[in-house]
Amino acid sequence: MATRKGVPNTQFVFGVLGDICDALQKKKYNIGQLLSAMDVNKTGYNSRAEFTNIVNQMAENVPLESVRKVVSFLDHTGTGKVSIVEFLRLCQELLN
């Protein structure tokens, strides 16, 4: 599958997403806790930097550069924002 310039390989991204979601699941966060922790401004979105920092704190075992690649993938519109709901939906799909 071809990727856009600067957007990482989809297979790699889903592997890292799986690692992030596994780490969150191991900490036994429920959806409500994740939404509260991630959506501090109550906008439904995080900036790229906010998302990277939050995920890096919640899933310490995932390398920062890998988290940044996931952010680039999730910000597919180039707005500089990551949809928290989209991220959590992906986690649910990966864990089920």
C-alpha positions as a Python dict, from the first residue, in 0.01 Angstrom:
ca = {
    (1, 'M'): (0, 0, 0),
    (2, 'A'): (137, 338, -96),
    (3, 'T'): (169, 600, 173),
    (4, 'R'): (167, 976, 152),
    (5, 'K'): (498, 1153, 194),
    (6, 'G'): (575, 1180, 565),
    (7, 'V'): (306, 932, 667),
    (8, 'P'): (441, 609, 811),
    (9, 'N'): (363, 258, 692),
    (10, 'T'): (12, 150, 794),
    (11, 'Q'): (125, -190, 920),
    (12, 'F'): (384, -28, 1147),
    (13, 'V'): (130, 223, 1278),
    (14, 'F'): (-126, -43, 1362),
    (15, 'G'): (144, -242, 1541),
    (16, 'V'): (231, 61, 1754),
    (17, 'L'): (-138, 139, 1809),
    (18, 'G'): (-178, -217, 1935),
    (19, 'D'): (111, -165, 2177),
    (20, 'I'): (-40, 161, 2303),
    (21, 'C'): (-386, 7, 2345),
    (22, 'D'): (-239, -298, 2522),
    (23, 'A'): (-56, -70, 2765),
    (24, 'L'): (-376, 123, 2837),
    (25, 'Q'): (-571, -199, 2884),
    (26, 'K'): (-310, -336, 3125),
    (27, 'K'): (-352, -25, 3338),
    (28, 'K'): (-725, -106, 3345),
    (29, 'Y'): (-838, 236, 3225),
    (30, 'N'): (-1203, 239, 3124),
    (31, 'I'): (-1338, 453, 2840),
    (32, 'G'): (-1460, 725, 3076),
    (33, 'Q'): (-1121, 752, 3245),
    (34, 'L'): (-946, 767, 2909),
    (35, 'L'): (-1179, 1037, 2779),
    (36, 'S'): (-1129, 1243, 3095),
    (37, 'A'): (-752, 1204, 3085),
    (38, 'M'): (-721, 1273, 2715),
    (39, 'D'): (-988, 1538, 2655),
    (40, 'V'): (-881, 1793, 2913),
    (41, 'N'): (-1017, 2086, 2709),
    (42, 'K'): (-1346, 1904, 2630),
    (43, 'T'): (-1306, 1960, 2255),
    (44, 'G'): (-1288, 1598, 2142),
    (45, 'Y'): (-943, 1662, 1995),
    (46, 'N'): (-583, 1690, 2107),
    (47, 'S'): (-312, 1884, 1937),
    (48, 'R'): (-35, 1664, 1804),
    (49, 'A'): (186, 1766, 2100),
    (50, 'E'): (-88, 1706, 2359),
    (51, 'F'): (-170, 1364, 2219),
    (52, 'T'): (196, 1265, 2205),
    (53, 'N'): (257, 1376, 2564),
    (54, 'I'): (-55, 1208, 2702),
    (55, 'V'): (5, 877, 2526),
    (56, 'N'): (374, 884, 2617),
    (57, 'Q'): (276, 922, 2985),
    (58, 'M'): (5, 655, 2975),
    (59, 'A'): (201, 400, 2768),
    (60, 'E'): (559, 456, 2882),
    (61, 'N'): (688, 141, 2712),
    (62, 'V'): (612, 275, 2363),
    (63, 'P'): (902, 478, 2218),
    (64, 'L'): (829, 847, 2168),
    (65, 'E'): (924, 836, 1799),
    (66, 'S'): (674, 554, 1744),
    (67, 'V'): (401, 759, 1913),
    (68, 'R'): (485, 1050, 1682),
    (69, 'K'): (442, 825, 1379),
    (70, 'V'): (100, 719, 1506),
    (71, 'V'): (8, 1086, 1550),
    (72, 'S'): (110, 1158, 1190),
    (73, 'F'): (-114, 874, 1076),
    (74, 'L'): (-411, 981, 1290),
    (75, 'D'): (-382, 1342, 1174),
    (76, 'H'): (-474, 1232, 823),
    (77, 'T'): (-636, 1567, 741),
    (78, 'G'): (-327, 1766, 836),
    (79, 'T'): (-516, 1987, 1081),
    (80, 'G'): (-267, 1932, 1361),
    (81, 'K'): (-539, 1763, 1566),
    (82, 'V'): (-607, 1405, 1665),
    (83, 'S'): (-964, 1289, 1727),
    (84, 'I'): (-980, 1126, 2067),
    (85, 'V'): (-1291, 929, 1971),
    (86, 'E'): (-1120, 800, 1655),
    (87, 'F'): (-820, 690, 1861),
    (88, 'L'): (-1036, 513, 2120),
    (89, 'R'): (-1245, 348, 1847),
    (90, 'L'): (-927, 211, 1691),
    (91, 'C'): (-816, 79, 2028),
    (92, 'Q'): (-1148, -98, 2079),
    (93, 'E'): (-1122, -256, 1734),
    (94, 'L'): (-765, -368, 1792),
    (95, 'L'): (-838, -517, 2133),
    (96, 'N'): (-1149, -708, 2025),
}
